[in-house]
Amino acid sequence: MSTFSGAFTRSCGATIHYSIRGRVRDPAVLLLAPGGMRSCIAAWEAQPYDPWRSLSRPNAGPFRVIAMDQRNGAGRSVGPMATGWDTYRDDQLALLDHLEIEQCMLVGSCIGPSFIFNLIKAQPSRFRAAVLLQPIGLAYHTTEAEEWPGLNHFASQHWFGSWAQAILANQLAERWELSDLYKALFAGRTFVFTATRTEVANMSTPLIVFAGVDSNHPTQTARDIVNLAPHAILVEGWRMMPGLAEVETRVHDFLKAHVAPTVSSPGQNPKHSTSEPNQIVDSATPEEGSKVRIVGLQQRRDLNGRLGVVVGPFSGGRLRVHLGNAEYVRLTPEHLVDEGWEL
């Protein structure tokens, strides 16, 4: 499966890097990686279940899988220091807007489920379903092999602190900024940090929750989510499943049961609905990530012969084509010749 990688810059100055596998016409799945404050695409590789690899297989869905590096994590996304959970939420929503994805499904691990709850709170109709892998949270010890006294406040202090030390060493933020960020993320917050128990109980989004087994990812957090959310399924002991094949099957089947439209209506920002029908890319149209040559233009003849990469659909059956640097054009398929290979 080929991978298309891109980036965009928000008005706040943050540059968000992302990668995509799959076709424009396939149901979209946004991945929110583990790693705590270091959340990035590469972190999936070390996980017992890796949706970036698994969901990208043709027999998985197929799905259009979108992965991203979170701001100032261990990946390439950079920007002003976050001021709270909503900074990351707005980066994630901005990515979906940039790709003109009206609805999608979500898969998150570790800190990812906390991101997911914040997204669902903000735009519940945009997210058709979510997979929560070993969610973080504030909880007491129950059945984990590792025991701890009281609530596990020390867990967030540890993984936030190690990231903050690296940020300070690289002079990417002042100590007071990081102190304020920690307070905004965790001080006075309980449960999953981005949603209260009442808010989770009022969420109608279908969830499947794979429980964690340590102080960073307490088993009780997963159990409480499922006990509260009206449409949630709990999976425990999944790390012991032979080859994790059953985990892949459970995730794939769950997502297939909640497939969502992947392409926005013509010119539509999801926050500003129109009544125009969705534009679905025809099977003969160059796929996302395809290298194409521009031909047959009469008014913009200077573009004829130039090479670009298809990065998504646009209104009126046109496609967005990236020509390099920050230059994009929007052309109909008859003016695009597929060069026969993908990036």
Secondary structure by P-SEA (a helix, b strand, c coil): cbbbbbcccccccbbbbbccccccccbbbbbbcccccccccccccccccccccccccccccccbbbbbbcccccccccccccccaaaaaaaaaaaaaaaccccbbbbbccaaaaaaaaaaaaccccccbbbbcccccccccccccccccccaaaaaaaaaaaaaaaaaaaccccaaaaaaaaaaccccccccccccaaaaaacccbbbbbccccccccaaaaaaaaacccbbbbbccccccccaaaaaaaaaaaaaaccccccccccccccccccccbbbbccccccccbbbbbcccccccccccbbbbbcccccccbbbbbccccbbbbbcccccccccccc
